[in-house]
Amino acid sequence: MKIGIVGLPNVGKSTIFNALTNAGAESANYPFCTIESNVGVVAVPDERLDKLGELYKTKKIVPTTIEFVDIAGLVKGASQGEGLGNKFLSHIREVDAILHVLRCFNNDDIAHVSGTVNPVDDLETVNLELILADLEILERRLEKTKKLARNVKEERKNLEILEKLVSELQAGRFPDLKNYSKDELEFIKSLQLITTKPVLYVANVGEDDLGEDNEYVVNLKEYVKDPNKVLKISAQIEQELSQLDEEEMALFLQDMGIDDSGLKRVIKSSYDLLGLMSFLTAGPDECRAWTIKKGTKAPEAAGKVHSDMQKGFIRAEVTNYEDLLKYGSEAKTKELGLTRIEGKDYVMQDNDVVLFRFNV
């Protein structure tokens, strides 16, 4: 999974990227500090792997990962090449989801690109640039498709989809993907539109505003309409947390009255946003987490481990993680009938610990 961190200059993007990845991307109080996309690969925290590792006395633990891309600050006119516009927009087309950082704090020492702190205005500025950028792509595709549609039936269907997308964007709205069929969505996916990517909004607040929402956060949540898509994070505190070991971090979070670090909340929300889950494989050689879409069937999940497993899939031996931990071994869960034999139609569930049987 690849997530692009975006926003206007000086909203805290690179500080949050540093905290999430501990990759040390340069951050400073001026626009375009991030000239190239900084990329950090983050292991997804999963205590289940540690416990399975102890149970199996495993040689290696392999968590699943998320790739974060810190993309240069966007400014008004980016779709026309202002700032680092076109470069920014090409990078953002490659990600699976967008983490849109918005400044929700006052600090006279940190310049705001428009002179005033207003996260809703900032969000609208960025969204407009994304709409204009996608419109440019679609209008070019539309002209080409109109010519092809005269002779090719399939292109006539595509023409209808393109016209519908253009109409939504021209009205100043991101396309509502719920209004498209599965086949139409496949075509839309091929267009790599920025405005069809799922978005999480990070309200970057000061330390004193981590409790009750300040005015900026309240306005942002009202504008977004879905409070679950707004994560309140203090970039400075996350930066401090990233320098601590696990024990120190737990004490720091407890003192601050925070349940989880920003990284854990971003990962959980990203998984929910993209409809993802993890299943587990375990043994003395390796305990590993594998990320799949919710609703994935056993053969496709086996294919994540190795393509031969999907081709020659016979069955999946599935044990619930909690049962395995409770009874201490596969032998015991099998004896108690808690290890199930599942076939090709089995839909994978969170907490599944799986052994795939296959033959090629």
Kinemage of the C-alpha trace (Angstrom):
@kinemage 1
@onewidth
@group {chain A} dominant
@subgroup {mainchain}
@vectorlist {calphas} color= white
{ca met a 1} P 0.000 0.000 0.000
{ca lys a 2} L 1.320 3.430 -0.971
{ca ile a 3} L 0.013 6.590 0.718
{ca gly a 4} L 0.831 10.100 -0.495
{ca ile a 5} L 1.141 12.836 2.143
{ca val a 6} L -0.044 16.118 0.610
{ca gly a 7} L -0.971 19.668 1.577
{ca leu a 8} L -0.001 23.293 1.170
{ca pro a 9} L 3.550 24.364 2.119
{ca asn a 10} L 4.292 24.782 5.849
{ca val a 11} L 1.329 22.771 7.168
{ca gly a 12} L 3.542 20.103 8.784
{ca lys a 13} L 3.667 17.487 6.018
{ca ser a 14} L 7.362 16.698 6.274
{ca thr a 15} L 7.307 16.734 10.076
{ca ile a 16} L 4.475 14.185 10.023
{ca phe a 17} L 6.300 12.151 7.377
{ca asn a 18} L 9.426 12.154 9.561
{ca ala a 19} L 7.408 11.051 12.561
{ca leu a 20} L 5.587 8.293 10.667
{ca thr a 21} L 8.678 6.904 8.989
{ca asn a 22} L 11.511 8.226 11.137
{ca ala a 23} L 13.234 8.682 7.774
{ca gly a 24} L 14.673 12.123 8.554
{ca ala a 25} L 13.306 14.003 5.544
{ca glu a 26} L 14.414 17.621 5.716
{ca ser a 27} L 11.814 20.014 7.103
{ca ala a 28} L 12.095 23.798 7.347
{ca asn a 29} L 10.024 26.944 7.575
{ca tyr a 30} L 9.802 27.796 3.892
{ca pro a 31} L 7.840 26.479 0.882
{ca phe a 32} L 9.121 23.633 -1.302
{ca cys a 33} L 11.576 22.294 1.234
{ca thr a 34} L 10.541 18.867 -0.033
{ca ile a 35} L 11.808 19.103 -3.603
{ca glu a 36} L 11.827 15.381 -4.380
{ca ser a 37} L 9.294 12.894 -3.102
{ca asn a 38} L 10.636 11.376 0.080
{ca val a 39} L 9.682 7.743 0.464
{ca gly a 40} L 9.599 5.762 3.688
{ca val a 41} L 8.560 2.140 4.153
{ca val a 42} L 6.929 1.514 7.527
{ca ala a 43} L 6.357 -1.818 9.240
{ca val a 44} L 2.732 -2.117 10.357
{ca pro a 45} L 2.746 -2.623 14.160
{ca asp a 46} L 1.167 -6.017 14.905
{ca glu a 47} L 1.523 -7.510 18.379
{ca arg a 48} L -0.016 -10.766 17.098
{ca leu a 49} L 3.224 -11.513 15.255
{ca asp a 50} L 5.316 -11.112 18.390
{ca lys a 51} L 3.076 -13.484 20.333
{ca leu a 52} L 3.027 -16.037 17.514
{ca gly a 53} L 6.810 -15.730 17.330
{ca glu a 54} L 7.066 -16.661 21.005
{ca leu a 55} L 4.632 -19.559 20.536
{ca tyr a 56} L 6.495 -21.047 17.560
{ca lys a 57} L 9.985 -19.950 18.701
{ca thr a 58} L 10.258 -18.601 15.185
{ca lys a 59} L 13.505 -17.548 13.505
{ca lys a 60} L 12.033 -14.531 11.715
{ca ile a 61} L 9.082 -12.137 12.085
{ca val a 62} L 7.936 -10.308 8.948
{ca pro a 63} L 5.276 -7.600 9.364
{ca thr a 64} L 3.356 -6.180 6.439
{ca thr a 65} L 4.388 -2.694 5.316
{ca ile a 66} L 3.020 0.656 4.143
{ca glu a 67} L 4.927 3.026 1.881
{ca phe a 68} L 4.555 6.726 2.686
{ca val a 69} L 5.423 9.307 0.045
{ca asp a 70} L 5.985 12.902 1.176
{ca ile a 71} L 5.027 15.005 -1.842
{ca ala a 72} L 6.190 18.578 -2.400
{ca gly a 73} L 3.806 21.296 -1.141
{ca leu a 74} L 0.991 22.239 -3.492
{ca val a 75} L 0.057 25.868 -4.174
{ca lys a 76} L -2.724 27.651 -5.999
{ca gly a 77} L -2.134 27.282 -9.745
{ca ala a 78} L -0.323 23.924 -9.439
{ca ser a 79} L -2.500 22.448 -12.189
{ca gln a 80} L -1.057 25.138 -14.488
{ca gly a 81} L 2.505 24.407 -13.366
{ca glu a 82} L 2.797 26.909 -10.495
{ca gly a 83} L 5.288 25.974 -7.787
{ca leu a 84} L 6.189 22.343 -8.360
{ca gly a 85} L 2.716 21.700 -9.751
{ca asn a 86} L 3.094 19.159 -12.521
{ca lys a 87} L 5.775 17.235 -10.665
{ca phe a 88} L 3.560 17.084 -7.584
{ca leu a 89} L 0.584 15.883 -9.587
{ca ser a 90} L 2.499 13.124 -11.358
{ca his a 91} L 3.678 11.745 -7.996
{ca ile a 92} L 0.220 11.779 -6.466
{ca arg a 93} L -1.288 9.769 -9.336
{ca glu a 94} L 0.839 6.808 -8.290
{ca val a 95} L -0.459 6.381 -4.726
{ca asp a 96} L -3.349 4.237 -3.445
{ca ala a 97} L -4.670 6.791 -0.959
{ca ile a 98} L -4.043 10.387 0.071
{ca leu a 99} L -3.189 11.712 3.533
{ca his a 100} L -4.127 15.397 3.293
{ca val a 101} L -2.411 17.398 6.054
{ca leu a 102} L -4.152 20.622 7.110
{ca arg a 103} L -2.815 23.236 9.480
{ca cys a 104} L -5.062 23.628 12.514
{ca phe a 105} L -2.775 25.589 14.824
{ca asn a 106} L -1.588 29.171 15.303
{ca asn a 107} L 2.113 29.984 15.356
{ca asp a 108} L 3.412 33.411 14.349
{ca asp a 109} L 6.882 31.940 13.830
{ca ile a 110} L 5.706 29.643 11.028
{ca ala a 111} L 4.575 31.415 7.867
{ca his a 112} L 1.326 30.388 6.191
{ca val a 113} L 1.437 30.423 2.407
{ca ser a 114} L -1.784 32.479 2.165
{ca gly a 115} L -1.169 34.573 5.300
{ca thr a 116} L -4.134 33.210 7.286
{ca val a 117} L -4.774 29.872 9.025
{ca asn a 118} L -7.980 28.416 7.608
{ca pro a 119} L -7.944 24.640 7.015
{ca val a 120} L -11.237 24.649 5.072
{ca asp a 121} L -9.885 27.265 2.636
{ca asp a 122} L -6.660 25.259 2.348
{ca leu a 123} L -8.604 22.084 1.618
{ca glu a 124} L -10.658 23.842 -1.068
{ca thr a 125} L -7.489 25.266 -2.650
{ca val a 126} L -5.921 21.824 -2.929
{ca asn a 127} L -9.145 20.176 -4.094
{ca leu a 128} L -9.633 22.758 -6.837
{ca glu a 129} L -6.126 22.114 -8.164
{ca leu a 130} L -6.773 18.366 -8.168
{ca ile a 131} L -10.079 18.878 -10.006
{ca leu a 132} L -8.440 21.102 -12.625
{ca ala a 133} L -5.602 18.634 -13.124
{ca asp a 134} L -8.007 15.719 -13.646
{ca leu a 135} L -10.200 17.794 -15.961
{ca glu a 136} L -7.218 18.433 -18.193
{ca ile a 137} L -6.508 14.687 -18.386
{ca leu a 138} L -10.158 13.810 -19.017
{ca glu a 139} L -10.756 16.437 -21.669
{ca arg a 140} L -7.817 15.127 -23.688
{ca arg a 141} L -9.086 11.553 -23.288
{ca leu a 142} L -12.608 12.676 -24.207
{ca glu a 143} L -11.533 14.090 -27.576
{ca lys a 144} L -9.687 10.894 -28.427
{ca thr a 145} L -12.590 8.679 -27.321
{ca lys a 146} L -15.154 10.652 -29.336
{ca lys a 147} L -13.283 9.747 -32.522
{ca leu a 148} L -12.921 6.083 -31.556
{ca ala a 149} L -16.566 5.811 -30.459
{ca arg a 150} L -17.788 6.273 -34.035
{ca asn a 151} L -16.621 2.756 -34.901
{ca val a 152} L -15.977 0.915 -31.614
{ca lys a 153} L -18.940 -0.092 -29.408
{ca glu a 154} L -16.847 -0.425 -26.236
{ca glu a 155} L -15.532 3.115 -26.685
{ca arg a 156} L -19.114 4.433 -26.763
{ca lys a 157} L -19.573 3.083 -23.213
{ca asn a 158} L -16.300 4.688 -22.173
{ca leu a 159} L -17.419 7.967 -23.729
{ca glu a 160} L -20.518 8.001 -21.512
{ca ile a 161} L -18.382 7.422 -18.402
{ca leu a 162} L -15.937 10.161 -19.384
{ca glu a 163} L -18.728 12.660 -20.001
{ca lys a 164} L -20.249 11.853 -16.614
{ca leu a 165} L -16.883 12.311 -14.874
{ca val a 166} L -16.228 15.618 -16.638
{ca ser a 167} L -19.693 16.864 -15.670
{ca glu a 168} L -19.049 16.121 -11.970
{ca leu a 169} L -15.638 17.798 -11.983
{ca gln a 170} L -16.902 20.855 -13.858
{ca ala a 171} L -19.500 21.233 -11.103
{ca gly a 172} L -16.607 21.431 -8.615
{ca arg a 173} L -17.223 17.971 -7.136
{ca phe a 174} L -15.037 14.901 -6.810
{ca pro a 175} L -16.654 11.956 -8.682
{ca asp a 176} L -19.048 9.937 -6.512
{ca leu a 177} L -17.905 6.374 -7.216
{ca lys a 178} L -21.051 4.901 -5.658
{ca asn a 179} L -22.875 5.976 -8.827
{ca tyr a 180} L -20.823 3.687 -11.087
{ca ser a 181} L -21.064 -0.044 -11.820
{ca lys a 182} L -18.245 -2.532 -11.207
{ca asp a 183} L -17.288 -2.545 -14.907
{ca glu a 184} L -17.359 1.252 -15.040
{ca leu a 185} L -15.124 1.430 -11.969
{ca glu a 186} L -12.555 -0.792 -13.692
{ca phe a 187} L -12.336 1.719 -16.533
{ca ile a 188} L -12.191 4.675 -14.106
{ca lys a 189} L -9.349 2.971 -12.214
{ca ser a 190} L -7.339 2.801 -15.452
{ca leu a 191} L -7.552 6.607 -15.782
{ca gln a 192} L -5.503 7.128 -12.572
{ca leu a 193} L -7.562 10.148 -11.533
{ca ile a 194} L -6.411 11.897 -8.368
{ca thr a 195} L -9.969 12.900 -7.435
{ca thr a 196} L -11.114 9.256 -7.228
{ca lys a 197} L -8.491 8.263 -4.657
{ca pro a 198} L -9.654 7.767 -1.061
{ca val a 199} L -8.604 10.593 1.287
{ca leu a 200} L -7.850 10.871 5.001
{ca tyr a 201} L -7.574 14.360 6.478
{ca val a 202} L -4.949 15.029 9.146
{ca ala a 203} L -5.726 18.012 11.354
{ca asn a 204} L -2.271 19.072 12.523
{ca val a 205} L -2.841 20.685 15.931
{ca gly a 206} L -0.700 22.059 18.733
{ca glu a 207} L -0.047 20.015 21.865
{ca asp a 208} L -2.697 21.929 23.843
{ca asp a 209} L -5.429 21.038 21.327
{ca leu a 210} L -5.058 17.254 21.417
{ca gly a 211} L -7.969 17.026 23.853
{ca glu a 212} L -10.998 19.072 22.913
{ca asp a 213} L -11.297 20.073 19.251
{ca asn a 214} L -10.306 23.656 18.539
{ca glu a 215} L -12.284 25.900 16.192
{ca tyr a 216} L -10.234 24.878 13.165
{ca val a 217} L -10.851 21.152 13.738
{ca val a 218} L -14.577 21.686 14.379
{ca asn a 219} L -14.934 23.579 11.091
{ca leu a 220} L -12.918 20.974 9.213
{ca lys a 221} L -15.044 18.072 10.501
{ca glu a 222} L -18.236 19.937 9.592
{ca tyr a 223} L -16.919 20.556 6.076
{ca val a 224} L -15.716 16.975 5.498
{ca lys a 225} L -19.035 15.649 6.910
{ca asp a 226} L -17.453 12.346 7.982
{ca pro a 227} L -15.544 12.797 11.278
{ca asn a 228} L -14.012 9.304 10.861
{ca lys a 229} L -12.003 10.683 7.956
{ca val a 230} L -10.423 13.406 10.111
{ca leu a 231} L -7.473 12.406 12.314
{ca lys a 232} L -6.253 14.899 14.886
{ca ile a 233} L -2.480 14.681 15.209
{ca ser a 234} L 0.198 16.949 16.675
{ca ala a 235} L 3.145 16.732 14.286
{ca gln a 236} L 5.557 17.997 16.938
{ca ile a 237} L 4.470 15.406 19.500
{ca glu a 238} L 4.639 12.629 16.902
{ca gln a 239} L 8.165 13.769 16.067
{ca glu a 240} L 9.109 13.438 19.739
{ca leu a 241} L 7.436 10.013 19.959
{ca ser a 242} L 9.398 8.751 16.966
{ca gln a 243} L 12.630 9.201 18.940
{ca leu a 244} L 11.489 6.979 21.845
{ca asp a 245} L 11.640 3.222 22.343
{ca glu a 246} L 8.395 1.282 22.881
{ca glu a 247} L 8.466 1.452 26.692
{ca glu a 248} L 9.198 5.189 26.741
{ca met a 249} L 6.537 5.777 24.103
{ca ala a 250} L 3.899 3.949 26.159
{ca leu a 251} L 4.690 6.112 29.211
{ca phe a 252} L 4.686 9.310 27.122
{ca leu a 253} L 1.281 8.462 25.580
{ca gln a 254} L -0.100 7.637 29.016
{ca asp a 255} L 1.079 10.981 30.405
{ca met a 256} L -0.468 12.789 27.442
{ca gly a 257} L -3.752 10.864 27.761
{ca ile a 258} L -3.425 9.507 24.206
{ca asp a 259} L -4.448 5.912 23.382
{ca asp a 260} L -2.251 5.318 20.329
{ca ser a 261} L 0.498 7.013 18.363
{ca gly a 262} L -0.382 8.890 15.194
{ca leu a 263} L 1.270 6.142 13.133
{ca lys a 264} L -1.033 3.446 14.534
{ca arg a 265} L -4.110 5.621 14.016
{ca val a 266} L -3.090 6.505 10.456
{ca ile a 267} L -2.496 2.833 9.636
{ca lys a 268} L -5.801 1.683 11.159
{ca ser a 269} L -7.741 4.424 9.372
{ca ser a 270} L -5.920 3.710 6.090
{ca tyr a 271} L -6.808 0.018 6.313
{ca asp a 272} L -10.459 0.907 6.992
{ca leu a 273} L -10.477 3.472 4.179
{ca leu a 274} L -9.084 1.025 1.623
{ca gly a 275} L -11.040 -1.984 2.890
{ca leu a 276} L -7.920 -3.924 3.883
{ca met a 277} L -7.146 -6.573 6.493
{ca ser a 278} L -4.279 -8.911 7.352
{ca phe a 279} L -4.119 -12.677 7.678
{ca leu a 280} L -1.212 -14.508 9.304
{ca thr a 281} L 1.074 -17.430 8.517
{ca ala a 282} L 3.122 -18.942 11.324
{ca gly a 283} L 5.795 -21.561 11.892
{ca pro a 284} L 9.283 -22.106 13.306
{ca asp a 285} L 10.948 -20.517 10.260
{ca glu a 286} L 8.762 -17.422 9.922
{ca cys a 287} L 5.710 -15.631 11.304
{ca arg a 288} L 4.307 -13.169 8.786
{ca ala a 289} L 1.383 -10.817 8.148
{ca trp a 290} L -0.120 -10.478 4.661
{ca thr a 291} L -2.345 -7.588 3.592
{ca ile a 292} L -5.397 -8.362 1.442
{ca lys a 293} L -8.685 -6.736 0.524
{ca lys a 294} L -11.622 -7.615 2.764
{ca gly a 295} L -13.714 -10.228 0.966
{ca thr a 296} L -10.700 -12.008 -0.558
{ca lys a 297} L -11.181 -15.770 -0.978
{ca ala a 298} L -8.652 -18.345 0.169
{ca pro a 299} L -7.010 -19.121 -3.228
{ca glu a 300} L -6.353 -15.408 -3.920
{ca ala a 301} L -4.930 -15.018 -0.394
{ca ala a 302} L -2.679 -18.022 -1.036
{ca gly a 303} L -1.494 -16.252 -4.185
{ca lys a 304} L -0.180 -13.413 -2.009
{ca val a 305} L 2.185 -15.910 -0.384
{ca his a 306} L 3.209 -17.521 -3.693
{ca ser a 307} L 1.610 -17.709 -7.138
{ca asp a 308} L 2.031 -21.519 -7.168
{ca met a 309} L -0.148 -21.754 -4.075
{ca gln a 310} L -3.023 -20.104 -5.917
{ca lys a 311} L -2.570 -22.213 -9.065
{ca gly a 312} L -2.437 -25.502 -7.175
{ca phe a 313} L -4.708 -24.576 -4.254
{ca ile a 314} L -6.205 -27.627 -2.494
{ca arg a 315} L -7.401 -26.303 0.858
{ca ala a 316} L -6.666 -23.910 3.696
{ca glu a 317} L -6.168 -25.045 7.274
{ca val a 318} L -7.454 -22.124 9.324
{ca thr a 319} L -7.114 -21.430 13.043
{ca asn a 320} L -8.298 -18.311 14.818
{ca tyr a 321} L -5.380 -16.410 16.348
{ca glu a 322} L -7.121 -16.099 19.752
{ca asp a 323} L -7.760 -19.869 19.884
{ca leu a 324} L -4.159 -20.620 18.964
{ca leu a 325} L -2.920 -18.333 21.712
{ca lys a 326} L -5.392 -19.707 24.253
{ca tyr a 327} L -4.579 -23.381 23.710
{ca gly a 328} L -0.885 -22.967 22.916
{ca ser a 329} L -0.392 -25.149 19.847
{ca glu a 330} L -1.815 -26.247 16.497
{ca ala a 331} L -1.914 -29.824 17.787
{ca lys a 332} L -4.298 -28.780 20.593
{ca thr a 333} L -6.579 -26.667 18.358
{ca lys a 334} L -6.793 -29.595 15.904
{ca glu a 335} L -7.619 -31.976 18.761
{ca leu a 336} L -10.413 -29.623 19.902
{ca gly a 337} L -11.766 -29.202 16.359
{ca leu a 338} L -10.836 -25.510 16.274
{ca thr a 339} L -8.623 -25.797 13.192
{ca arg a 340} L -10.954 -25.799 10.196
{ca ile a 341} L -10.479 -27.150 6.682
{ca glu a 342} L -11.686 -24.524 4.195
{ca gly a 343} L -12.056 -24.725 0.424
{ca lys a 344} L -11.930 -22.391 -2.564
{ca asp a 345} L -15.016 -20.396 -1.577
{ca tyr a 346} L -13.819 -19.515 1.910
{ca val a 347} L -13.676 -15.749 2.526
{ca met a 348} L -10.651 -14.827 4.623
{ca gln a 349} L -11.257 -13.259 8.037
{ca asp a 350} L -9.163 -11.010 10.245
{ca asn a 351} L -7.232 -13.076 12.843
{ca asp a 352} L -6.993 -16.115 10.527
{ca val a 353} L -3.734 -18.051 10.976
{ca val a 354} L -3.483 -20.121 7.824
{ca leu a 355} L -1.582 -23.047 6.351
{ca phe a 356} L -2.274 -23.419 2.630
{ca arg a 357} L -2.137 -26.893 1.060
{ca phe a 358} L -1.366 -26.918 -2.665
{ca asn a 359} L -0.047 -29.091 -5.459
{ca val a 360} L 1.551 -28.010 -8.740
